Every structure is written in C-alpha cells, then in structure tokens.
C-alpha cells in the first residue's frame, strides 16, 4: 500500500512545479512585450533624430512654410515628453501627421525633390517607417499573447495575485487615420 503522505507530498511537488512553469511563462511573455516596446522606441527615436535634418533641408527651399515646421517641432517635443504607451501613441500620431505635411510641402518644390540630401533623408525615413510599422505589429502581437495568457485559466489564477496586469496596445490615434490637408 502507498503511503498517503507520499501521495500528498507528490501532489504538492506537482502543484509547485505547475505554478513555477506558469509563473515563468508569464514572466517570459511580459519580457517579450517589454522587448517589443523597446524595439518600437528604438525605431521612433531614430525617426525623431532624423527629422531635424529633414526639416533643415526643406527649410532652405520653403522658408514661408513656418507653420509646418512649428508643427513638426511641437510634435517632436510632445513625443519626447511622453512616457506611457498611450502617450507615445498619441504623440506618434501627431508627429506622423506633421511629417506627412512636411513631405507634402516638399512635393511642391521640384528643386528640393531633386536635392540629393533630401532624397537620402526621405529614403532613410521610408526605411524607418517600415521598421516602425513592423515593430508596432510585433508589439501588438506580443501584447495579444500576454493579455490572453493572463486572462485564461489556469494562468489567470496565478497572474492576478502576482500582479500581472494587462498591457496596452499601440493604437493609431484618429488624427493619424485622416488624410493630411496642406494649404498654400
């Protein structure tokens, strides 16, 4: 006959093992979300560092477009001051709109479009935009996996008491979905 204490001990060890596996899985997913956010942050930082060069190049040709340059500068400052995912998403949307306006203004200056520096900056910006889009998608995929895991049984039974909370998706603001209006 098997000793009941041995069975109880085996069940306790099994329960602890399951808890450890679930906890480690949750920690891993949370780290993946944090890493995905860091990748977005890296790409956005590159973009924000590139933009002053782009603005200065365009300024040389479009001196009277002061409002466009001011909007880019304000949006860039807004991003620098943002700390949460939601704040960063809102600042990014504002910046994307200002950047679209800047590019639209540049389209009206054939000499500027022919400028090698402008072409290079625009190519770099296009490359960064692709990387930002990919990083956003990867982040949101990681958030989906993490949020699903912490809300489903058995993980939810462990996640809530241990402080695992839902992460925020990176969403486009309404203004980023609208076409840019450029006035001349």
CORHU-V588403 format. One record per helix or strand of 2 or more residues. SS is the DSSP state (a for helix, b for strand). FROM is the first residue (numbers start at 0). TO is the last residue. If there is no record, write none. Layout:
BEGIN
SS,FROM,TO + SS,FROM,TO
END
This chain:
BEGIN
a,3,60 + a,65,80 + a,84,105 + a,109,113 + a,115,150 + a,154,158 + a,173,176
END
